[in-house]
Amino acid sequence: MSSVTFQGVSKRFGKVVALDDLDLAIEEGEFVSLLGPSGSGKTTTLNLLAGLLAVDGGTIRIGERLVHGLPPDKRDIAMVFQNYALYPHMTVFENLAFPLKARASPPAAEIEQRVQRVAQTLGVSELLARYPKELSGGQQQRVALGRAMIRNPRVFLLDEPLSNLDARLRIRMRHDIKALHAQIRGTIVYVTHDQAEAMTLSSRIAVFNKGRLQQFAPPEEIYDYPANMFVANFVGEREINFLNGRVAGGPGGPMLEAEGIAISLAGVRGLDALSAGAQVVLGVRAEGLTPTLDGAGLPATVSQTELSGPDLVVYIRPEGNPAQEWCCRAEPGSRFRAGDRVGIALHPSRALLFDPDTERNFQAK
């Protein structure tokens, strides 16, 4: 396994800038997810590392070795694709053994031993005599992972490997991939548009948008200290609540005055960098707002509710500005209905403050 370093890497397709001056350093043994919407640059980054695309500028290293001018087969990487790419005319055993036979063709006894070891690790030992068409989607994905593992490459590249699986199987495969990484300790670069995958699997996450790296940090930092409004809104189960306003003083401490609404900012991080009258954007995730029936807090009316497993998600419209609709998370066991009048409590530790001009987070590390 090896580290991976991008330095000043750029890629254009005609007039379209797919990747703009990327600096990214992945440590040896890390599981790094490249996360972003379609067209953000994440797959371009993976393909540049794999050698499927040529860089227009900058350098790529695997370990200390410059690789951006090398063909894919000289980079010592293994790639797992979205569509598994198994050979349909080969058995599972033959699919797993193929990378060994294609490169060095070791003795048959060694091939047998390595195939059996990988198959046991992935729980597919009983499937070695089957063909891909006889396997479920999850089993095919395990075989595809095994075919990458058997070569013991310096870097594993995974391109949205779970997107073809159903929701429950994706959750199971996330668990299996994380356990596998803990076992093999390999360097993994994983492309996904699914923030839940990135948050659960990664040592660190690289968030991309419009060809530029927005933030590179551990999952908890990405979630709690997003670098900007894009990261805050993209990472999370639901869109974040944003409110434009200005900081004002008051008898109870600093307030946010915004569009007919006044919210206490007492205890909110980042206020020390702002003066009275400063324009800000308040960002609060659903868990940062709690509705109550006792009327305490900001008065609002429930517009609709959603039951999501044990959680009740409540959408409210503040009385001061009913054009606004916010998403809140109610306490377990709560009962709210559309039309209920409620009070909204803001949890200061969950509130974020952004610069309305640069969209930068005042609290970002």
ABEGO torsion letter per residue (X at the ends): XBBBBBBGBBBBBEABBABBGBBBBBBBGBBBBBBEBBGAGAAAAAAAAAGABBBABEBBBBEABBAAABBAAAAGBBBBBAAGGBBAABBAAAAAAAAAAAAAGBBAAAAAAAAAAAAAAAGAAAAAABBAAABBAAAAAAAAAAAAAAAGBABBBBBGAAAABBAAAAAAAAAAAAAAAAAAGBBBBBBBABAAAAAAABABBBBBBGGBBABBBBAAAAAABBABAAAAAABEABBBBBBBBBBBBBAAEBBBBBGGBBBBABGBBGAAABBBGBBBBBBBBAAABBBBAAGBEBBBBBABBBBBEABBBBBBBBAABAABBBBBBBBBGBBBBBGBBBBBBBBAAABBBBBAAAGBBAABX
